[in-house]
Amino acid sequence: YQRRVHGGHVAMTGESVSIKDAYSDSRFNRDIDKKTGYRTKSILCMPVVCENEIVAVAQLVNKEPEFTEEDEATFNTFSTYAGASLRNARYGLTRPISLAFG
């Protein structure tokens, strides 16, 4: 992973990243925006963890006016369930395993 890219940073460190202005952050890689003509403004990026191992990174972009603490909490819940789903898929489980939130 490249540390310069937000997803790579999150995958390497396990730290969530919330950026209000992507272009003002030195880790942001502008190459995709240049190739696609898309304009990334804000980024919220979190690790997806399965059995204490980062197995994926989930990312949201361009919320107007910006991502809130409530967005971060909701996205954290999503990434927790994504990790549980990956764990279930890994073991071929067909019924859900309950998650305890403390």
N, C-alpha and C positions, 0 to 999 in steps of 0.2 A: 504494500500500500504506500502511496505517496502521502507524506505528512502534510503536504501543501493542500491537498484536497480535503474538504470537511469530512467526507465519508471515511477517507483513509485515517484521518486524525481520530475520529470516533472509534474506528475499528482497532486502532493501535492503543488508545488510552482508555477506552470504555467511558469516556466523558461525553455527556450530551453537549451539543453546540447550538446556540441560538444567536443568529446574526441578523441585526436589523438592516444592514446595508452590505450586501455581499461584496460589492466592488471596493469597499473600504477595508476589507479583511484580506490580509496578505496570503491566507491559506486558500482563498477562492481561486479556482482554475477557470479562467475565462474562455478557454478553448472551445468548450461545447456551445456556449452562447455565440461565439464567433461563427462556428460551423452551422448552427441552426437558425440564427437570427433571433433567438429567444433572448429575453432580458431577465436574468435572475435578480431579484431585488432582496428578498429576505429568505433565510434558511433556518429550519429547525431539523436537527439531525440527532438520532439516538441509536444506541446499540440495541440489537436484538440478542438476548442471552438465552442459551439453552444449556442447562446443567452446568452453570457457572462458566460457560465459555461463550465468547462473542461469536455468533454464527452468521450474523447479517447486520446490516445497517439500514435503518429506515429514515427517509428524508421527506420533508414537506417544504414547499417553496411558495413564496409570494403571497402571503396573507396580508390583506389590507385592513387596517393600516399597519399592524405588526402582530407577531405572535405574542400571546399573553401567558401568564402563569397557568391559567386554566387550560389553555391549549397544550402546554407542556405536560400537565398532569394527565390530560386525556390521551395524549400521544404516548406517554409512558405506559398507561394501561394497555393501549393497543400493542406496544412492543412486547409487553409481558405476555399477552395472549398469543402473539405471533411466535414467541419463543416456545410457549407451551404447545402450540400447534406443530411446530417443527419437531419438538420432542416426541409428540404423539405419532407423527409420521415416521420418525426414525424407528420407533418400536412397533409400528403397524397397529397401533391402538385404534379401535373403532369407536369406543365410547369416551366421552370427555373425562378428563381428570379435573377435579375441582381445584381451584387455586385459593389459597388463604392469603388475604391481604391484611397486614398488621399495622 
